[in-house]
């Protein structure tokens, strides 16, 4: 916030304006001058003045009339007014001035120290009002952000409860079945189902722990020299069950020449696997998904594209926020907590890279792009 505050001087005589401005040159103010009431009103509508010094005796519109107009407008009704007059400041004129909203009434010749002191006090009050207004706006913005975070948390807890209820119910059913007579083949089937369910629960818990660790700054990357093709192929294999479940057609296009970079192998694989899994969730059965990578100007550019649900324009800037979800996409997701993209963003950022999304809108598919720093050579 600037230390300089605007002050309005209104007088029909240029010499008087010059004299008033000269008296205020030592103050941290910016002086605006007007030679008539209408000219002053134009300035008042354009600036937030700390105070206005109005000459009483002006043609066309005198100081009292200008003050009454100022008090009638929301923008200017609280601007302090000091009346200046060359005539006799009798009791009736002073009363008229205070009735018009003046905080003071001074006569010419003006005593410099007294005027400067009054202007300094009013300018300080103006700065304090601005600071209070700024703090009020900040508090309002913080309160709105907290309310939205609270709503997001409630939505997330509802999703979490739903995601945990199904596998827990499945485990309870499997335990019940294990307590009944069964054949060896039936026991094998029950065991396989329980294993898949426990694996799903473990993944949910691990995602939750990852969000917590990253938020609290407790994630330590194990940086090593990585071959791009190795980590991407591993991510593809990790995501293969998503593709098979939806009968998706996955295309992989990688650079022919070896590409190396420094990163955490498991976390990079998690980034790409999450993007592939996200694409599979929101692409209808039989849809197309493509994983591609290339190098551009010292950067590794990894893209995951699909022809699925797409992302509305108003959500693209928020899609990487924790708990942010496209409302009508939930019905198309095959489970999950909706925090995969938030994890992607945070892990990519920890690697000093960036991630972005492009989509032409609903039903037009999406392209997620990860950018990482390339290094020369291998091990």
C-alpha positions as CSV (number, residue, x, y, z in Angstrom):
1,X,0.0,0.0,0.0
2,X,1.4,3.4,-1.0
3,X,2.2,6.0,1.7
4,X,0.9,8.7,-0.5
5,X,-2.8,9.5,-0.2
6,X,-4.9,11.7,-2.5
7,X,-6.2,15.1,-1.4
8,X,-8.6,17.2,-3.3
9,X,-8.3,21.0,-3.4
10,X,-11.2,23.0,-4.9
11,X,-11.0,26.7,-5.6
12,X,-12.0,28.8,-8.5
13,X,-8.9,31.0,-8.3
14,X,-5.6,29.4,-9.6
15,X,-3.5,31.5,-7.2
16,X,-5.4,30.0,-4.2
17,X,-4.9,26.5,-5.4
18,X,-1.1,27.1,-5.9
19,X,-0.9,28.5,-2.4
20,X,-2.8,25.6,-0.8
21,X,-0.6,23.1,-2.7
22,X,2.5,24.8,-1.5
23,X,1.4,24.5,2.1
24,X,1.0,20.7,1.7
25,X,4.3,20.0,-0.2
26,X,5.8,18.4,2.9
27,X,3.0,15.9,3.4
28,X,3.0,12.4,1.9
29,X,0.0,13.3,-0.3
30,X,-0.9,13.5,-4.0
31,X,-2.7,16.8,-4.7
32,X,-5.6,17.0,-7.1
33,X,-7.0,20.4,-8.1
34,X,-10.4,21.4,-9.3
35,X,-11.5,25.0,-10.3
36,X,-15.3,24.3,-10.0
37,X,-17.8,22.1,-8.3
38,X,-18.6,20.0,-11.4
39,X,-14.8,19.5,-12.1
40,X,-14.5,18.4,-8.4
41,X,-17.3,15.9,-8.8
42,X,-15.6,14.2,-11.7
43,X,-12.4,13.8,-9.7
44,X,-14.4,12.5,-6.7
45,X,-15.9,9.8,-8.8
46,X,-12.5,8.7,-10.0
47,X,-10.4,8.7,-6.8
48,X,-10.7,7.7,-3.2
49,X,-9.7,10.9,-1.5
50,X,-8.5,11.2,2.1
51,X,-10.1,14.6,2.4
52,X,-11.3,17.6,0.4
53,X,-10.5,21.3,1.0
54,X,-13.3,23.3,-0.5
55,X,-13.5,27.0,-1.0
56,X,-16.8,28.4,0.2
57,X,-17.3,31.2,-2.3
58,X,-17.3,29.8,-5.8
59,X,-19.4,30.7,-8.8
60,X,-21.9,28.2,-10.4
61,X,-21.7,25.9,-7.4
62,X,-20.4,27.1,-4.0
63,X,-18.6,24.9,-1.4
64,X,-21.7,24.3,0.6
65,X,-23.6,23.0,-2.4
66,X,-20.7,20.8,-3.4
67,X,-20.5,19.3,0.1
68,X,-24.3,18.5,0.0
69,X,-23.8,16.7,-3.3
70,X,-20.9,14.8,-1.8
71,X,-22.9,13.7,1.2
72,X,-25.6,12.5,-1.1
73,X,-23.4,10.0,-3.0
74,X,-22.4,6.7,-1.5
75,X,-18.8,6.9,-2.8
76,X,-18.1,10.4,-1.4
77,X,-20.3,10.7,1.7
78,X,-17.5,9.7,4.1
79,X,-14.8,12.0,2.6
80,X,-13.8,14.5,5.3
81,X,-14.3,18.1,4.3
82,X,-12.5,21.2,5.4
83,X,-14.1,24.5,4.3
84,X,-11.8,27.4,3.4
85,X,-13.1,31.0,3.3
86,X,-11.7,34.4,2.7
87,X,-14.7,36.0,4.3
88,X,-15.7,36.3,7.9
89,X,-16.3,32.9,9.5
90,X,-19.3,34.0,11.7
91,X,-21.3,31.5,13.7
92,X,-24.0,31.2,11.1
93,X,-21.5,30.3,8.3
94,X,-19.7,27.9,10.5
95,X,-23.0,26.2,11.5
96,X,-23.9,26.0,7.8
97,X,-20.6,24.4,7.0
98,X,-20.9,21.8,9.8
99,X,-24.5,21.1,8.6
100,X,-23.0,20.4,5.2
101,X,-20.7,17.8,6.7
102,X,-17.5,19.7,7.4
103,X,-15.0,18.5,9.9
104,X,-13.4,21.9,10.1
105,X,-13.8,25.5,9.0
106,X,-10.7,27.7,8.5
107,X,-10.3,31.3,7.4
108,X,-7.7,32.9,5.2
109,X,-5.0,33.8,5.7
110,X,-4.3,30.1,6.6
111,X,-2.0,29.2,9.5
112,X,0.4,26.7,7.8
113,X,1.2,24.5,10.8
114,X,-2.4,24.1,11.9
115,X,-3.5,23.1,8.4
116,X,-0.6,20.6,8.0
117,X,-1.4,19.1,11.4
118,X,-5.1,18.6,10.5
119,X,-4.2,17.2,7.1
120,X,-1.7,14.8,8.6
121,X,-4.3,13.4,11.0
122,X,-6.9,12.9,8.3
123,X,-4.4,11.3,6.0
124,X,-3.4,8.9,8.8
125,X,-7.0,8.0,9.4
126,X,-7.4,7.4,5.7
127,X,-4.5,5.0,5.7
128,X,-5.9,3.2,8.7
129,X,-9.3,2.8,7.0
130,X,-7.6,1.4,3.9
131,X,-5.6,-1.1,6.0
132,X,-8.8,-2.2,7.9
133,X,-10.6,-2.6,4.6
134,X,-7.8,-4.7,3.2
135,X,-7.7,-6.8,6.3
136,X,-11.4,-7.3,6.1
137,X,-11.2,-8.4,2.5
138,X,-8.4,-10.8,3.4
139,X,-10.4,-12.2,6.2
140,X,-13.5,-12.6,4.0
141,X,-11.4,-14.4,1.3
142,X,-9.9,-16.7,4.0
143,X,-13.3,-17.4,5.4
144,X,-14.6,-18.3,2.0
145,X,-11.6,-20.6,1.3
146,X,-12.1,-22.3,4.7
147,X,-15.8,-22.9,3.9
148,X,-15.0,-24.3,0.5
149,X,-12.3,-26.5,2.1
150,X,-14.7,-27.7,4.7
151,X,-17.3,-28.6,2.0
152,X,-14.6,-30.4,0.0
153,X,-13.6,-32.3,3.2
154,X,-17.2,-33.3,3.8
155,X,-17.5,-34.5,0.2
156,X,-14.2,-36.4,0.5
157,X,-15.3,-38.1,3.7
158,X,-18.5,-39.2,2.1
159,X,-16.6,-40.7,-0.8
160,X,-14.1,-42.3,1.6
161,X,-16.9,-43.9,3.6
162,X,-18.5,-45.2,0.4
163,X,-15.2,-46.6,-0.8
164,X,-14.4,-48.3,2.5
165,X,-17.9,-49.7,3.0
166,X,-17.9,-51.9,-0.1
167,X,-14.6,-53.7,0.4
168,X,-15.2,-54.1,4.2
169,X,-18.6,-55.7,3.4
170,X,-16.9,-58.0,0.9
171,X,-14.4,-59.1,3.5
172,X,-17.1,-59.6,6.1
173,X,-19.0,-61.8,3.6
174,X,-15.8,-63.7,2.8
175,X,-15.1,-64.3,6.4
176,X,-18.6,-65.7,6.9
177,X,-18.1,-68.0,4.0
178,X,-14.9,-69.3,5.4
179,X,-16.7,-70.4,8.5
180,X,-19.0,-72.7,6.5
181,X,-18.3,-76.0,4.9
182,X,-16.6,-75.6,1.5
183,X,-14.6,-77.3,-1.1
184,X,-11.0,-76.6,-1.8
185,X,-12.0,-74.9,-5.1
186,X,-14.4,-72.6,-3.3
187,X,-11.8,-71.8,-0.7
188,X,-9.4,-70.8,-3.5
189,X,-12.0,-68.5,-5.0
190,X,-12.8,-66.9,-1.6
191,X,-9.1,-66.4,-1.0
192,X,-8.5,-64.7,-4.3
193,X,-11.4,-62.3,-3.7
194,X,-10.2,-61.5,-0.3
195,X,-6.7,-60.9,-1.7
196,X,-8.0,-58.4,-4.3
197,X,-10.2,-56.7,-1.7
198,X,-7.3,-56.3,0.7
199,X,-5.1,-55.0,-2.1
200,X,-7.7,-52.4,-2.9
201,X,-8.0,-51.3,0.7
202,X,-4.2,-51.1,1.0
203,X,-4.1,-48.9,-2.1
204,X,-6.7,-46.5,-0.6
205,X,-4.8,-46.3,2.6
206,X,-1.5,-45.7,0.8
207,X,-3.1,-42.9,-1.3
208,X,-4.4,-41.3,1.9
209,X,-0.9,-41.6,3.6
210,X,0.8,-40.1,0.5
211,X,-1.5,-37.0,0.5
212,X,-0.8,-36.6,4.2
213,X,3.0,-37.1,3.9
214,X,3.3,-34.7,1.0
215,X,1.1,-32.0,2.7
216,X,3.3,-32.2,5.8
217,X,6.5,-32.2,3.8
218,X,7.5,-35.7,4.9
219,X,8.1,-37.3,1.5
220,X,11.8,-37.9,0.7
221,X,12.6,-38.7,-2.9
222,X,15.1,-41.4,-3.7
223,X,16.8,-39.7,-6.7
224,X,18.6,-41.8,-9.1
225,X,19.5,-41.8,-12.8
226,X,16.4,-43.3,-14.6
227,X,15.9,-44.5,-18.2
228,X,12.6,-43.0,-19.4
229,X,11.5,-46.2,-21.3
230,X,12.1,-48.4,-18.3
231,X,9.9,-46.4,-15.9
232,X,7.2,-45.8,-18.5
233,X,7.0,-49.5,-19.4
234,X,6.8,-50.3,-15.7
235,X,3.9,-47.8,-15.2
236,X,2.1,-49.4,-18.2
237,X,2.3,-52.9,-16.7
238,X,1.1,-51.5,-13.3
239,X,-1.9,-50.0,-15.1
240,X,-2.6,-52.9,-17.4
241,X,-5.5,-54.2,-15.3
242,X,-7.3,-50.9,-15.6
243,X,-7.0,-51.1,-19.4
244,X,-8.1,-54.8,-19.5
245,X,-11.1,-54.1,-17.2
246,X,-12.4,-51.5,-19.6
247,X,-11.3,-53.2,-22.8
248,X,-9.4,-50.0,-23.7
249,X,-7.0,-49.8,-26.6
250,X,-3.7,-48.5,-25.2
251,X,-1.1,-47.1,-27.6
252,X,2.5,-46.4,-26.3
253,X,4.9,-44.2,-28.3
254,X,8.3,-43.7,-26.8
255,X,11.6,-42.2,-28.1
256,X,13.8,-44.6,-30.0
257,X,17.0,-43.2,-28.5
258,X,17.7,-43.6,-24.8
259,X,16.4,-40.7,-22.6
260,X,17.7,-40.2,-19.1
261,X,16.7,-38.1,-16.2
262,X,17.1,-37.8,-12.4
263,X,14.1,-38.8,-10.3
264,X,12.5,-41.3,-7.9
265,X,11.8,-44.4,-9.9
266,X,8.7,-45.5,-7.9
267,X,7.2,-42.0,-7.7
268,X,7.6,-41.4,-11.4
269,X,6.0,-44.7,-12.1
270,X,3.2,-43.8,-9.7
271,X,2.7,-40.4,-11.5
272,X,2.2,-42.1,-14.9
273,X,0.2,-45.0,-13.5
274,X,-2.2,-42.6,-11.8
275,X,-2.7,-40.7,-15.1
276,X,-3.2,-43.9,-17.0
277,X,-5.6,-45.2,-14.3
278,X,-7.5,-41.8,-14.4
279,X,-7.8,-42.0,-18.2
280,X,-9.2,-45.6,-17.9
281,X,-11.8,-44.5,-15.3
282,X,-13.2,-41.7,-17.4
283,X,-13.0,-43.3,-20.8
284,X,-16.0,-45.5,-21.9
285,X,-15.3,-49.2,-22.5
286,X,-13.5,-49.8,-25.7
287,X,-12.1,-46.2,-25.8
288,X,-8.6,-45.2,-26.8
289,X,-5.8,-44.1,-24.5
290,X,-2.3,-43.1,-25.6
291,X,0.9,-42.7,-23.7
292,X,3.6,-40.8,-25.5
293,X,6.9,-39.2,-24.6
294,X,9.4,-37.0,-26.3
295,X,12.1,-34.5,-25.6
296,X,11.8,-30.8,-26.3
297,X,14.5,-28.2,-25.5
298,X,16.0,-30.1,-22.6
299,X,12.7,-31.2,-21.2
300,X,11.0,-34.6,-21.1
301,X,7.4,-34.3,-22.1
302,X,5.1,-37.2,-21.2
303,X,1.5,-37.1,-22.4
304,X,-1.5,-39.3,-21.5
305,X,-4.4,-38.7,-23.9
306,X,-7.8,-40.3,-24.0
307,X,-11.1,-39.9,-25.9
308,X,-13.2,-40.1,-22.7
309,X,-15.5,-37.8,-20.7
310,X,-13.4,-34.7,-21.0
311,X,-13.1,-31.9,-18.4
312,X,-15.3,-28.7,-18.3
313,X,-13.3,-25.5,-18.8
314,X,-14.2,-24.2,-15.4
315,X,-12.7,-27.2,-13.7
316,X,-9.4,-27.5,-15.6
317,X,-7.7,-24.9,-13.4
318,X,-8.8,-26.8,-10.2
319,X,-8.6,-30.4,-11.3
320,X,-5.2,-31.0,-9.5
321,X,-6.5,-29.6,-6.2
322,X,-7.0,-32.1,-3.3
323,X,-10.7,-33.3,-3.2
324,X,-11.6,-31.4,-6.4
325,X,-13.8,-33.6,-8.6
326,X,-16.1,-33.0,-11.6
327,X,-19.5,-33.6,-10.1
328,X,-21.1,-35.6,-12.9
329,X,-18.0,-37.8,-13.4
330,X,-18.4,-39.7,-10.2
331,X,-20.8,-42.1,-11.7
332,X,-18.2,-43.1,-14.3
333,X,-15.3,-43.7,-11.9
334,X,-14.8,-47.3,-10.9
335,X,-13.9,-46.6,-7.3
336,X,-11.1,-44.5,-5.9
337,X,-10.9,-41.4,-3.6
338,X,-10.5,-38.8,-6.3
339,X,-7.1,-37.7,-5.0
340,X,-5.0,-39.3,-7.7
341,X,-4.5,-36.1,-9.7
342,X,-3.6,-34.2,-6.5
343,X,-0.9,-36.7,-5.9
344,X,0.3,-36.4,-9.4
345,X,0.6,-32.7,-9.1
346,X,2.5,-32.8,-5.8
347,X,4.9,-35.5,-6.9
348,X,5.7,-33.8,-10.2
349,X,6.3,-30.5,-8.3
350,X,8.6,-32.3,-5.9
351,X,10.6,-33.4,-9.0
352,X,10.9,-29.8,-10.1
353,X,8.5,-30.4,-13.0
354,X,5.0,-29.3,-14.0
355,X,1.8,-31.0,-15.0
356,X,-1.1,-29.5,-17.0
357,X,-4.3,-30.6,-18.6
358,X,-6.1,-29.7,-21.9
359,X,-9.6,-30.6,-22.8
360,X,-12.1,-29.3,-25.3
361,X,-14.9,-30.0,-22.8
362,X,-17.4,-32.6,-22.0
363,X,-17.1,-35.7,-24.1
364,X,-14.0,-34.4,-25.9
365,X,-11.4,-36.3,-24.1
366,X,-8.4,-35.0,-22.1
367,X,-4.6,-34.7,-22.5
368,X,-2.4,-34.6,-19.4
369,X,1.1,-33.4,-19.9
370,X,4.0,-33.9,-17.5
371,X,7.3,-31.9,-18.0
372,X,10.5,-33.0,-16.4
373,X,14.1,-32.0,-16.8
374,X,16.2,-34.2,-19.0
375,X,19.9,-35.0,-18.3
376,X,22.6,-36.0,-20.8
377,X,23.9,-39.6,-20.8
378,X,23.2,-42.6,-18.8
379,X,24.8,-44.3,-15.8
